[in-house]
Amino acid sequence: MIVVTGATGNIGRPLTQALARADHQVTAVSRHTTAVPDGVRHVVADLAEPAGLKPVLAGAKALFLLLSGDLHGTAANPADIIGEAVAGGVRRVVLLSTLGVVTRPFGPTRIAMRALEDTLRESGLDWTVLRPGGFASNALWWAESVRTRQVVAAPFGDIGVPVVDPADIAAVAAACLSDERHTGGVYELTGPEVITPRQQAGAIAAALGSPVRFHELTRDEAKAAMTRSMPAELADDTLDILGSPNPAELRVSPDVQRVLGRAPRPFADWAARHVTAFR
């Protein structure tokens, strides 16, 4: 049995689908009831209460651990989830970390994630760590404004990073959960090219076949919007990267190609597959 947390999200959903297609037994974990592929067991549980995971993890062979936004806060203690995995007999954990633990190691949320990585390494479990940069799916924040006003509103319009398609993260995670050759691997996951928010707006417009205007937000405006769905310290850490990426954050990593044997998908591909969200 492979347990997938965050199973309703942009990474967990395609990961669950990929594992089910490969005939793995899968338990999908989320905070709310959701539809899952045929043959997949679904369990409602909250990672903020790790003790509630006991019946989910008992007898599982592998765990994909994805923390929701609130669990990136400095007051959270996700290390207890690793303890429950050990107690439940889990043998392998694939942790979704962040590139920021190496590029911005002193940000509050990065310190917490580095500590979780260290807990996993010291747990005695087989482990793999995935460190993605920015997600292509963050563009879904713009979906309503594109639908209603044909506008993308974002900060730092002409500063880019190599955003990664969550479907590529899911594909790498599936490989790491099912293939012991990835034990002890630390993979930095990026897209194939640096792309700015203004260029992302252009790719969305191309997918729609209609114009989309770009409106540049101030940092304060962007933070106010982001803190509706994430801790303020995580919003600040993210905006530090978006506003002034360092050379390590601009680097296009070879790790998606290394694991999957193909290049990562460009943002335009993601926009074309998700165009209905913007209509």
N, C-alpha and C positions, 0 to 999 in steps of 0.2 A: 504494500500500500504506500502511495506517495501522497502526502498532505500538502496542499497548496493554500497558503494564506493570501488574503487580498484577492480572492478568486473572482470578484466581480469587476475588478479594475482593468486598466489598459494593458497590464502585463499578465495578471493572474488569469483573466479570461482566455486569451489565446494560449497560455501555457496549459491550462486545464484541457482545452480542446486538443492541443498537440499530444499531450500524454494519453488522452483517451483514444485518439486515433491510432496510437502506437500500442494499444491494448494493455496499457498499464491500469492497475486498480488505483483509482484516484478518490481522495476525499477533498472536496472544495470547501474552504472555510471562509465565511464572511460575516459581517455584523447583521446583515439583513437577508431575508429570504430572496432567492433568485433562481432563475432557470439555469440548469446545467445540462451538459450533453448526456445522452442516454448512457446508462451504466455508471455514471459518476454519483457518488454519495455526496450530499450537501449537508453541512452542519453550520448552524448559526452559533457563533462564539465571538467573544471580544478579547483581543490580544492584550488589552489593558488589564485583564483579569486572568493571568496565566494559569491559575489553578483550574479554571474551567476547561482547559485544553487536555486535561488528563485522559478523558475517554476518547478524545480525538487522536491523540498521539500513541496510545497504547497499541503496541504491535506494528506500528508503521515502520517502514524501512527507511524512508527519506522525508525530509521537510524542506519546502521552499518558504523562506521567511522574508516577508515583505512587511515593513512597518508603515502603518497609516500616518498621516501628517502629525497628529497629536502625540504619537509615540516617539517622534523626533524631538520633542521638548525636553529640556534639561531635567524636568521633574519626573520623567518617565523612567521605568526600570525594566527594559525589555530583556535584560540578562536572565531574568527568571524564566523566560520562555525557553532558553537554552537548557536550563536546569530541568524543566519539565520534559524536554526532548530526551535528555539523558535518562531520566527516571522512567520514561515510557518505552525505552529500548530502541529508540530511533538510532540508526547507524550513520546516516549522512544528512548534512544540512547544507543547503545552498542559500547564502545570505545575500539579499540585495542591499548593498552598501551604497556608497556614493564616491565619485571621483574626488570630491572635495576633501576626503580624509588625507589625501596626499598633496593636493594643490592648495588647500586652505586649512592646514591641520589645526589652527588655533581658533577657528570659529566654534562657538559653543556647541552647535549641533554636530559639528565634525568631531569634536573631542568625544562626545557621547557615542557616536557611531564607531570611532576607532576603539573605544573601550569594549563595545559589543563584538567587534571583530576579534579582539584579543581574548574575550571570554570564550568565543567559539573555538579559537585555536587551542585554548588550554582545556577544552572540555573532554578531550579523548575521542570525540566523534570524527569521522571523515568529514571534510568540509571543502567548500569552494566559495570564494567571495567574488561577487560581481560588482563592479564600480562604474556605473553609467554616469555620463555627464547629463546635459539637458535633454529633456524628452521632446520629441516631435509632438506628442499628444498634448503638451502644454498649450498648443494653439487652440485647443477646444475652449480655453478661457474666452476666446474671441467669438465663439460660435453665435451667441445671441446678438452681439453688435453687428456681425456680418449679415445675419438673417434680417435684422430689423432696420439697419441703417447703412449697410454696405461699408462698414468701417472696422479696421483693426486698430485697437488702441493699446499701445505698449510702450515701455520705456526703452531708451537706448536704441533707437531705430536703426542706426547704421553700425552697430557693434554686434558681431556675430560669434557663434560657437558651433561646433559640429554636432548638432542635436541628433539623437539616435531614435530610431523607430522602436516603440515598445514591442512590436512583434518580433524584432530581432533580439531584444533582451529575452523575450519568452523562449525563442528558439534556442538561444545559448543556455538558458536555465534548464530546458528540457534535456539537452545533451549532458549537462553537468549532473543532473539528477539520476540519469540512467547509465552513465558510463564512468566507471571508476578511474579511467585515465585522467579525469579532470580533478581528482582528489588533490587538495593542496594548491589548486590553481587560483590565481588572482587575476581577473580579467577586467581591463578597462574597455568600456563599450561606448563607442561614438558612432556618429554617422560618417558618410564618406567625404563630407566637405563642410567648411565653415559657411553658415548662412545667417544673415541678419533678420531681425523681425520684419523690416521693410521687404526684404526678398521673400520671406515666408508669406507675407500678404500678397505678393505678386503670384506666388505659386498657388495660393488659394483662389485668386481671381482667375488664373488660367484653368484650374480644375472646374470652376463654376461657369467659365465662359462669359463672365460679366465683370465690370470694374469693381475694385475694392480699394477704398481710400485708406491711407495710413495716417493715424493721429498719434503723435508722440506724447506720452505721459511723463510727468515728473516722477522722480523716485518716490516722493511722498505719496503721490496719487497711486502709484503701482503698489506700494506697501499696504496702503489702506485696503485695496482690493484683495491682495494676497492673504492678509491676515483674517479674512472671513473664513478661510479654509485651512490655515496652517498656523503654528505658533509664530509669534513676532520674530523670535530669534532665527527661525528657519527662513522666514521671508528676508530678513537682513542678510543672512549668509548667501542666499540665492541672488539677491540684487547686487551684492558685492561682485559676484562672478559675472553676472550679465553686464554690469556697467564697466568692468575693467578686467577682462579675462587675462590671465597670465599665459606665458608660452605653453605651459603644460595643459592648460584648459583649451588652447587653440589647436593642440596636436590631434591629428586624426590617427586613432589607434588601429593597429592591424588585428586586434583580438577577435572581432566578429568573424573576419575572414579565417583566422587561425582555427576557430572552433567549428564553424559551419562550412568551411570550404567555399564560401562565396562572399562577395562584397556586401557591406551593409547597404540597406535601401536608402535612397535619397529622400529628402523631405517632400519633393514633388510627388513621389510615389505614395507616401502616407496621405498627402492632401487628396489625391485622386481616389484613394480607397475610402476616405472618410468625408467625401464631398457632401453627402446628404445631411451631415450635421450643420452645414453652413447654408443650406437652402431654406 
